[in-house]
Amino acid sequence: MRFAISLLTILAIASIIGTVLKQNEPYANYIIEFGQYWFTAFKWLGLYDVYRTHWFVTILAILVLSTSTCIYRNLPMMIREMRSYRENATEQSLRHFQHVAEFPANNISADQLTTYLDNQGYHYKQKQDGDHLLIAAKRGSANRLGYIFTHSAIVLICIGGLIDSNIPLKIEQTFGWKKIETRDLAESQVPAISRLSANNLSFRGNVTIPEGSSADVVFLNIADGYMVQELPFKIGLNKFHIEHYTTGQPKMFASDITIIDKKTNRPILTHTVTVNHPLIYDGIAIFQASFGDGGTHLNLNGWNLFDHSGESFPVTGSIHDTSKLATDDTQYTIEFSDFRPFNIENFGDDQKTMHDTRAVFGGNAVADKKNLHNVGPSFQYKLRSADGQAKEYSNYMLPMLLDKRWYLLSGMRDAPNQPFQYIRFPLDPERTLSGFMRLRGAMLNKSLHPEIAQHFVASAIPDAPADVRSKLVDSATKVLDIFSQGGYKALSEFIEAKVPVAERDNAAQTYLKILELSTYQAYVITQAQAHQPAPKMNDETGWFIRDSLNSISDIFFYGAPVYLQLATYDEVQATGLQLTRSPGKNIVFGGSGLLVLGVFSMFYIRERRLWLLIKHNSVLFAMSSNRKTLDFNNEFARHQQDIADIVKGT
């Protein structure tokens, strides 16, 4: 019993872990969440698929064998004990009971005592031995059913667990008849050795179905790969429904699906699947598990961040698809991963004092009073270079008002476990990106720097001598050239390398002043070239110049040569369904119900046995119970008084 309890304790702990820790996730998700060290430790323990690990299945099998043996050995004895009245008890043994009493009596009738026992709910047998009559009674023998029920429940639950642990698949994997697929392949290209037939005993898999599409397979996440599970039918998604709270969290989502016969391709039934209300068909439960994008088509404006023009070029793509992008003789692949039609962000009252976009988006503490806004659509993608290196981006479609100025935001990160770092692209007075992009092109165009410097000098010191103006033109051109090579970082490195320490602060202030005024002149030039009104000399223009310089400096760390601006989209929604076949589930449920009955039988049904030995001049009363409690003591005292009254005739 100590061994069995130890095994049950291990199973209980493992089941808690399996409940708290989401099972059968891709290994990359666990690495991000736990780090490499704990990921390896948990993997060695098999905590990512607890219910199918070898040690868990082995414990289930041992419990089935040991508990079944226990039932086999003890069940006949328990049944005999339940049926036995122990009517062979002797007077000597009865007198040694802890609860015993004797009453003097003359010519007492046994019928009076048996009537009393009937009224108290006791079953009894009588045995005549000479002039002595022994009445052996009992009540609550069903208590022993509790032991039978609980042991049988353990066997049933473990058998159900063994059935759903898919032992046949483990055997096939052991002998190499089935293998996990680790390559990123289209479903149709997955080889037969990584596919499971529709007759597979037990499985739990997921599938994403776009609106208007259907699927006849699900994907099983196993270890660091997956397998494809064939279904005996097709599932078509007619319409996906979703409602949201004001916080942006999903309030309700459901899928109108159609079950289609694979042989005839004819619909069998139509049903709406909602969260916690699955459809069970052909022994397979279809759960509403998640939702996502089903391949929204995107029309984008691509802005080359390092060319000298201020014009965009068209880019098209679809979520879960890829597009090619070539810039400066370098080939890139755009992997579109996600689209969100709206994003609810928290702009607290104190956002006016913030200068870090990440703080507004929850990176730092915001105001206690929430100010929620829908900031519009966004999309995510990875830009992968020819050498396989990729960075992930998240771009918002609509401009945002931050610090009383309008920006387009683009987030970048090197790894999925990192937060996005956002770059702000300032909008011109017409609320477009064109003004900044034209200015950016001019600032990166070295051939235009002398002209910009001349305009700056003519505006700053129009009456200065020619040699002074020439030197200042050279200095301004030099500052522009350095900035165009690496932004503020390049300018800082130049100052540290060329200027003595004592003079660096003054030099930095001078260079920044030259840079800002020269940028304003570049803005004037680009506006004139685009046949746009000349910029006004006001605070709005000043902030636009400073924001533009910050953005131009940041593009050197943006990690991509192109910024993709979402222009229009054609949304396609998709449902995420989880399909399970668990033949052991009903066995486990039955065992759980039997376990409840067994526990209640053991704790709330007390077995009591009672003996009345009637002799010619006395009645000997003895009583016992399987549990000595205060209630039993009170019950014995009550019976003692009642029987005494019967014997006295009162």
C-alpha positions in Angstrom: 0.0 0.0 0.0 2.9 2.4 0.7 4.2 1.7 -2.7 0.8 2.3 -4.4 0.3 5.6 -2.4 3.8 6.7 -3.5 2.9 6.0 -7.2 -0.4 7.8 -6.9 1.4 10.8 -5.3 3.8 11.0 -8.3 0.8 10.8 -10.7 -1.0 13.6 -8.8 2.1 15.9 -9.0 2.6 15.0 -12.7 -1.1 15.8 -13.4 -0.8 19.1 -11.7 2.2 20.0 -13.8 0.4 18.8 -16.9 -2.6 21.0 -16.0 -0.5 24.2 -15.2 2.1 23.8 -18.0 0.5 23.9 -21.5 1.3 20.6 -23.2 2.5 19.7 -26.7 3.6 23.2 -27.6 6.5 23.7 -30.1 9.8 23.5 -28.4 10.7 27.0 -29.5 7.9 28.3 -27.3 9.3 26.5 -24.2 12.8 27.8 -24.9 11.5 31.4 -25.0 9.5 30.9 -21.8 12.0 29.0 -19.6 15.5 29.6 -21.2 17.8 26.9 -22.5 18.8 25.5 -19.1 15.3 24.8 -17.7 14.0 23.9 -21.1 16.6 21.0 -21.2 15.8 20.0 -17.6 12.1 19.9 -18.2 12.5 18.1 -21.5 14.6 15.4 -19.8 11.8 14.9 -17.3 9.2 14.8 -20.1 7.1 17.6 -18.7 6.1 18.9 -22.1 4.0 15.8 -22.8 3.5 14.4 -19.3 0.6 12.1 -19.9 2.5 10.2 -22.7 6.0 9.9 -21.2 7.4 6.5 -20.6 7.6 6.8 -16.9 4.0 8.1 -16.6 2.7 5.2 -18.7 4.8 2.7 -16.7 3.4 3.9 -13.5 -0.2 3.5 -14.9 0.6 0.0 -15.9 2.1 -0.9 -12.5 -0.9 0.5 -10.7 -3.3 -1.5 -13.0 -1.4 -4.7 -12.3 -0.9 -4.2 -8.6 -4.4 -2.9 -7.8 -6.0 -5.6 -9.9 -4.0 -8.2 -8.0 -5.1 -6.6 -4.7 -8.8 -6.7 -5.8 -8.4 -10.3 -6.9 -7.0 -11.4 -3.6 -9.3 -9.4 -1.3 -12.6 -9.3 -3.1 -13.8 -12.8 -2.2 -13.0 -12.2 1.5 -14.8 -8.8 1.5 -17.9 -10.3 -0.1 -17.9 -13.1 2.5 -17.5 -10.5 5.2 -20.4 -8.5 3.9 -22.7 -11.5 3.8 -21.6 -12.9 7.2 -23.6 -12.2 10.3 -21.1 -13.8 12.6 -23.9 -15.8 14.2 -21.3 -18.3 15.6 -20.0 -15.8 18.2 -19.7 -17.4 21.7 -20.8 -15.9 25.0 -17.2 -15.7 26.2 -16.1 -13.7 23.1 -19.1 -11.4 23.4 -18.2 -10.6 27.1 -14.7 -9.4 25.9 -16.2 -6.7 23.7 -15.5 -3.1 24.7 -19.2 -2.2 24.3 -21.2 -4.9 26.2 -24.1 -4.9 28.7 -26.3 -7.5 30.4 -29.9 -7.3 31.6 -31.7 -9.6 34.0 -34.8 -11.0 32.5 -37.4 -13.8 32.9 -39.3 -15.3 30.0 -38.3 -12.4 27.5 -39.8 -12.9 24.0 -37.4 -12.8 21.1 -40.1 -11.2 18.9 -39.9 -8.0 20.9 -36.2 -7.7 20.3 -36.4 -8.6 16.6 -39.2 -6.1 16.1 -36.9 -3.4 17.6 -34.1 -4.4 15.3 -36.4 -4.2 12.3 -37.4 -0.7 13.3 -33.7 0.3 13.7 -32.9 -0.9 10.2 -30.8 -3.9 11.2 -30.7 -7.2 9.3 -30.3 -10.2 11.5 -30.1 -14.0 11.8 -31.1 -16.2 14.7 -29.3 -19.3 16.0 -30.7 -21.6 18.7 -28.1 -23.4 20.8 -30.0 -25.5 23.5 -31.9 -23.0 25.7 -29.8 -20.1 24.4 -30.9 -18.0 21.4 -28.3 -15.8 19.6 -29.6 -12.9 17.5 -26.7 -11.6 15.2 -27.6 -8.3 13.5 -25.7 -5.9 11.2 -26.1 -2.6 9.5 -23.9 -0.6 7.0 -22.2 -3.5 5.4 -22.1 -1.5 2.2 -19.1 0.3 3.8 -16.9 -2.4 2.3 -18.2 -1.5 -1.2 -16.2 1.7 -0.7 -12.9 -0.3 -0.7 -14.1 -2.2 -3.8 -15.2 0.9 -5.6 -12.1 2.9 -4.9 -9.7 0.2 -6.0 -11.7 -0.5 -9.1 -11.8 3.2 -9.8 -8.0 3.4 -9.8 -7.9 0.5 -12.2 -10.4 2.1 -14.6 -8.8 5.5 -14.5 -5.3 4.1 -15.2 -6.7 1.9 -18.0 -8.4 5.0 -19.5 -5.0 6.8 -19.3 -3.2 4.0 -21.0 -5.7 3.9 -23.8 -5.3 7.7 -24.4 -1.5 7.5 -24.1 -1.5 6.0 -27.6 0.8 3.1 -26.9 0.6 1.7 -30.5 2.1 5.0 -31.8 4.9 4.7 -29.3 5.6 1.2 -30.4 5.7 2.3 -34.1 8.1 5.1 -33.2 10.3 2.8 -31.2 10.7 0.4 -34.2 11.1 3.3 -36.7 7.8 2.6 -38.5 6.7 6.2 -37.8 8.9 9.3 -37.5 8.4 12.9 -36.4 8.7 15.4 -39.2 10.8 18.4 -38.3 10.9 20.2 -41.6 8.6 23.1 -42.5 6.7 21.4 -45.3 3.3 21.9 -46.9 0.8 19.3 -45.6 0.6 17.6 -49.0 4.4 17.1 -49.0 4.6 15.4 -45.6 5.8 11.8 -46.2 3.7 8.8 -45.3 6.1 7.8 -42.4 5.0 11.0 -40.6 1.3 10.6 -41.3 -1.3 8.7 -39.2 -4.3 7.0 -40.5 -7.9 8.0 -39.6 -8.1 4.8 -37.6 -5.5 6.0 -35.1 -6.7 5.0 -31.6 -6.2 8.3 -29.8 -5.0 11.8 -30.8 -5.2 15.5 -29.9 -4.3 17.9 -32.7 -5.0 21.4 -34.1 -5.9 22.9 -37.4 -6.4 26.4 -38.7 -9.1 26.8 -41.4 -9.7 30.1 -43.3 -13.2 31.2 -44.1 -14.4 29.4 -47.2 -11.8 26.6 -46.9 -11.8 23.1 -45.5 -9.4 20.6 -44.0 -9.3 16.9 -43.6 -6.1 16.6 -41.4 -4.9 18.0 -38.1 -1.3 18.5 -36.9 0.0 16.8 -33.8 2.8 18.7 -32.0 5.2 16.0 -30.9 8.6 16.8 -29.3 10.5 19.1 -31.7 8.3 18.3 -34.7 4.9 17.2 -35.8 2.8 14.5 -37.4 -0.1 14.8 -39.7 -3.3 13.0 -38.5 -5.8 12.1 -41.2 -9.5 12.6 -40.4 -12.4 10.4 -41.5 -14.2 13.5 -42.7 -13.6 17.1 -43.9 -14.4 20.2 -41.9 -15.4 23.4 -43.8 -15.5 26.8 -42.3 -18.5 28.8 -43.5 -18.2 31.9 -41.2 -16.1 32.9 -38.2 -17.7 35.2 -35.6 -15.9 37.3 -33.0 -16.9 40.0 -30.5 -14.6 42.0 -28.3 -14.7 43.8 -25.0 -13.7 47.5 -24.9 -10.2 46.3 -23.7 -9.7 44.5 -26.9 -9.9 41.0 -25.3 -12.1 38.5 -27.1 -15.6 38.4 -25.6 -17.0 35.6 -27.8 -15.9 33.7 -30.8 -17.5 30.9 -32.7 -17.3 29.0 -36.0 -20.1 27.9 -38.4 -18.7 24.7 -39.7 -19.9 22.0 -42.0 -18.9 18.3 -41.7 -18.3 16.9 -45.2 -18.2 13.3 -46.3 -14.7 12.6 -47.8 -16.0 10.0 -50.3 -18.9 11.8 -51.7 -17.8 15.4 -50.9 -21.4 16.1 -49.7 -22.2 18.0 -46.5 -23.4 15.8 -43.7 -24.3 18.4 -41.0 -23.8 22.1 -40.2 -23.1 23.2 -36.6 -21.9 26.3 -34.7 -19.0 25.5 -32.4 -18.4 27.8 -29.5 -15.9 27.9 -26.7 -16.6 25.1 -24.1 -19.4 23.7 -26.4 -17.7 21.2 -28.7 -19.3 19.2 -31.5 -18.8 15.5 -31.1 -19.0 13.6 -34.4 -17.9 10.1 -35.2 -16.1 9.8 -31.8 -14.1 13.0 -32.4 -14.6 16.1 -30.3 -14.3 19.4 -32.2 -13.4 22.3 -29.9 -13.3 26.0 -30.6 -9.7 26.7 -29.5 -8.4 29.9 -31.0 -8.6 32.2 -34.0 -6.2 33.9 -36.3 -5.7 35.3 -39.7 -6.6 33.2 -42.7 -4.5 34.8 -45.3 -5.4 38.5 -45.4 -4.2 40.1 -48.6 -2.1 43.2 -48.0 -1.3 46.1 -50.4 1.8 47.9 -49.2 3.9 51.0 -50.0 7.6 50.1 -49.8 9.9 52.9 -48.9 13.6 52.4 -49.6 15.3 53.9 -46.5 18.7 54.4 -48.0 18.1 55.6 -51.6 18.0 59.2 -52.6 14.5 59.3 -53.9 11.4 60.1 -51.9 9.1 57.8 -53.8 7.5 54.5 -52.7 7.0 51.3 -54.7 4.1 48.8 -54.5 4.5 45.6 -52.6 1.8 42.9 -52.3 1.5 39.9 -50.1 -0.7 37.6 -48.0 -0.5 36.5 -44.4 1.2 33.1 -44.0 2.8 33.7 -47.5 6.1 35.1 -48.7 7.2 37.7 -51.1 10.5 38.6 -52.7 12.2 41.9 -52.2 15.4 43.1 -54.0 17.3 46.2 -52.9 20.9 47.2 -53.7 21.6 43.9 -55.3 20.5 42.1 -52.1 17.7 39.6 -52.2 15.3 39.5 -49.2 12.3 37.3 -48.4 9.3 38.8 -46.7 7.5 36.3 -44.5 4.1 37.7 -43.5 3.1 36.2 -40.2 0.1 38.0 -38.7 -2.5 40.7 -39.2 -4.7 42.4 -36.6 -7.7 44.5 -37.8 -7.6 46.6 -34.6 -5.4 47.1 -31.6 -6.5 48.4 -28.2 -3.7 50.4 -26.6 -3.6 52.2 -23.2 -2.9 55.9 -23.5 -2.9 57.0 -19.8 -3.2 60.7 -18.8 0.6 60.8 -18.2 1.4 59.8 -21.7 1.9 63.5 -22.5 5.2 63.5 -20.6 6.5 60.3 -22.2 9.0 60.2 -25.0 9.5 56.5 -25.3 6.9 54.8 -27.5 7.3 51.5 -25.6 6.2 53.2 -22.4 2.9 54.2 -24.1 2.4 50.6 -25.1 2.9 49.1 -21.7 6.7 48.8 -21.4 6.7 51.1 -18.5 4.1 52.0 -15.9 1.4 54.2 -17.3 -1.3 56.2 -15.5 -3.6 54.3 -13.1 -6.6 55.7 -15.0 -6.7 53.8 -18.3 -7.4 55.7 -21.5 -8.0 52.9 -24.1 -8.0 53.7 -27.8 -8.3 51.6 -30.9 -5.1 52.5 -32.9 -6.2 50.6 -36.0 -4.8 47.7 -38.0 -1.3 46.3 -37.8 0.6 43.5 -39.4 3.7 41.5 -38.6 6.4 40.0 -40.8 9.9 38.7 -40.9 12.5 40.1 -43.3 14.9 37.3 -44.1 18.2 38.0 -45.9 19.9 35.6 -48.3 22.1 34.2 -45.5 19.0 33.1 -43.6 19.2 35.8 -40.9 15.8 37.4 -40.1 14.4 40.2 -38.0 10.7 40.6 -37.1 8.7 43.8 -37.6 5.3 45.0 -36.5 3.9 48.0 -38.4 0.8 50.0 -37.7 -1.4 51.2 -40.5 -2.8 54.4 -39.0 -0.8 57.4 -37.6 -0.7 57.9 -33.9 -0.7 61.1 -31.9 2.2 61.0 -29.4 3.5 64.1 -27.6 1.0 66.1 -29.7 2.7 65.1 -32.9 1.7 62.5 -35.5 3.8 59.5 -36.3 3.7 56.2 -38.1 5.2 53.4 -35.9 7.2 50.4 -36.8 8.5 47.9 -34.2 11.6 45.7 -34.6 13.1 42.9 -32.7 15.8 40.3 -33.3 14.1 37.4 -31.4 10.6 36.4 -30.5 11.4 36.6 -26.7 12.4 40.3 -27.0 10.0 43.3 -26.8 9.5 45.4 -29.9 11.6 48.5 -30.2 9.7 51.2 -32.1 10.9 53.8 -34.6 8.8 56.9 -35.1 8.4 58.1 -38.7 7.1 61.8 -38.5 4.3 62.9 -40.7 4.4 66.2 -42.6 1.7 68.9 -42.2 -0.4 67.1 -44.8 -0.3 64.0 -42.5 1.6 62.0 -45.1 5.0 60.3 -45.0 6.1 61.8 -48.2 7.6 65.0 -46.6 9.9 62.9 -44.3 10.9 60.5 -47.1 11.9 63.3 -49.4 13.9 65.0 -46.6 15.5 61.7 -45.7 16.6 61.2 -49.3 18.2 64.6 -49.4 20.0 64.1 -46.1 21.5 60.8 -47.4 22.4 62.3 -50.8 26.1 63.4 -50.5 25.9 65.2 -53.9 23.2 67.5 -52.5 25.1 68.3 -49.3 27.1 71.3 -50.8 23.9 72.9 -52.0 22.2 72.4 -48.7 25.3 73.9 -46.9 25.3 76.9 -49.2 21.6 77.6 -48.5 22.3 77.2 -44.7 25.3 79.7 -44.8 23.3 82.2 -47.0 20.5 82.1 -44.4 22.7 82.1 -41.3 25.4 84.7 -42.2 24.4 86.4 -45.4 26.8 89.4 -44.8 29.9 87.4 -43.7 33.2 87.6 -45.8 33.5 85.1 -48.6 36.3 83.2 -46.9 34.3 82.8 -43.7 31.3 81.6 -45.7 33.4 79.2 -47.6 34.8 77.6 -44.5 31.3 77.4 -42.9 30.0 75.7 -46.1 32.8 73.2 -45.9 32.1 72.6 -42.2 28.3 72.1 -42.8 29.0 69.8 -45.7 31.3 67.8 -43.5 28.7 67.5 -40.8 26.0 66.4 -43.3 28.4 63.8 -44.8 29.2 62.3 -41.4 25.6 62.2 -40.4 24.6 60.5 -43.6 27.0 57.7 -42.8 25.6 56.6 -39.5 23.4 59.3 -37.9 24.1 60.7 -34.5 26.4 57.7 -33.6 28.7 58.5 -36.5 28.7 62.2 -35.5 29.5 61.3 -31.9 32.4 59.0 -32.9 33.8 61.8 -35.1 33.8 64.2 -32.2 35.4 61.7 -29.8 38.1 61.0 -32.4 38.9 64.5 -33.6 38.0 67.0 -30.8 39.9 67.3 -27.5 37.9 66.3 -24.4 37.6 69.8 -23.0 36.1 71.1 -26.2 33.7 68.2 -27.0 30.5 69.6 -25.4 30.8 72.9 -27.3 31.7 71.2 -30.5 28.7 68.9 -30.1 26.3 71.8 -29.6 27.8 73.6 -32.6 27.5 70.6 -34.9 23.9 69.9 -33.8 23.0 73.5 -34.4 24.5 73.3 -37.9 22.8 70.0 -38.5 19.3 71.2 -37.6 19.6 74.5 -39.6 21.0 72.6 -42.6 18.2 70.1 -42.3 15.6 72.9 -42.4 17.2 74.1 -45.6 17.1 70.6 -47.0 13.4 70.6 -46.2 12.9 73.8 -48.0 14.7 72.4 -51.1 12.8 69.1 -51.2 9.4 70.9 -50.7 10.2 73.2 -53.7 11.3 70.2 -55.8 8.0 68.5 -55.0 6.0 71.7 -55.8 4.8 71.9 -52.2 4.4 75.0 -50.1 7.5 76.2 -48.3 7.7 75.2 -44.6 6.8 77.8 -42.1 9.3 78.9 -39.4 7.4 77.8 -36.4 7.4 75.2 -33.6 5.6 72.6 -35.7 8.3 72.7 -38.3 11.0 72.7 -35.7 9.7 69.5 -34.1 9.3 68.0 -37.5 13.0 68.7 -38.3 14.1 67.2 -34.9 11.9 64.1 -35.3 13.1 63.6 -38.8 16.8 63.7 -37.7 16.0 61.2 -34.9 14.3 58.9 -37.4 17.1 59.2 -40.0 19.6 58.3 -37.3 17.5 55.4 -36.1 17.1 53.8 -39.6 20.8 52.8 -39.4 19.7 50.4 -36.5 16.4 49.5 -38.1 17.9 46.3 -39.6 16.0 46.6 -42.8 16.6 48.6 -46.0 12.9 49.1 -46.6 9.9 50.3 -44.5 6.6 48.7 -45.5 3.6 50.9 -45.0 0.2 49.3 -45.0 -2.1 51.0 -47.6 -5.1 48.7 -48.0 -6.1 45.1 -47.0 -8.7 42.5 -47.7 -9.2 40.6 -44.4 -9.7 36.8 -44.3 -10.4 35.3 -40.9 -9.6 31.8 -39.8 -10.7 29.6 -36.9 -8.4 27.5 -34.8 -10.0 24.1 -34.0 -8.7 21.4 -31.7 -9.8 17.9 -32.5 -9.5 15.0 -30.0 -10.3 11.3 -30.1 -10.2 10.0 -26.5 -11.7 6.6 -26.2 -10.3 6.4 -22.7 -12.1 9.6 -21.6 -15.4 7.9 -20.8 -13.6 5.2 -18.9 -11.8 7.8 -16.9 -15.1 9.7 -16.2 -16.7 6.4 -15.1 -13.7 5.6 -12.9 -13.9 9.1 -11.4 -17.6 8.7 -10.6 -16.9 5.3 -9.0 -14.1 6.9 -7.0 -16.5 9.4 -5.6 -19.0 6.7 -4.7 -16.2 4.7 -3.0 -14.9 7.6 -1.0 -18.4 8.5 0.2 -19.1 4.8 1.1 -15.9 4.6 3.2 -16.4 7.8 5.0 -20.1 8.1 5.4 -21.3 4.5 5.8 -20.4 3.0 9.2 -20.7 -0.7 9.7 -22.2 -1.7 13.0 -22.8 -5.2 14.3 -25.0 -6.1 17.2 -25.5 -9.4 19.2 -28.3 -10.3 21.6 -27.7 -13.6 23.5 -31.1 -14.5 25.2 -30.8 -16.9 28.1 -33.5 -18.1 30.6 -32.7 -15.3 33.1 -30.8 -12.6 31.3 -30.0 -10.9 28.0 -26.4 -10.2 27.0 -26.0 -7.3 24.6 -22.8 -6.6 22.7 -22.0 -4.2 19.9 -19.0 -3.3 17.6 -18.2 -1.0 14.7 -15.4 -0.6 12.2 -14.8 2.9 13.5 -14.9 3.8 17.1 -16.3 7.3 17.2 -18.3 9.5 19.6 -21.4 8.8 17.5 -21.0 5.1 18.0 -20.7 5.5 21.8 -23.9 7.5 21.8 -25.6 4.9 19.6 -24.5 2.1 21.9 -25.9 4.0 24.9 -29.2 4.6 23.2 -29.6 0.9 22.2 -28.6 -0.1 25.7 -31.4 2.0 27.2 -34.0 0.9 24.7 -33.2 -2.8 25.1 -33.2 -2.4 28.9 -36.7 -0.9 28.7 -37.9 -3.8 26.4 -36.5 -6.4 28.9 -38.2 -4.6 31.8 -41.4 -4.5 29.9 -41.7 -0.7 30.1 
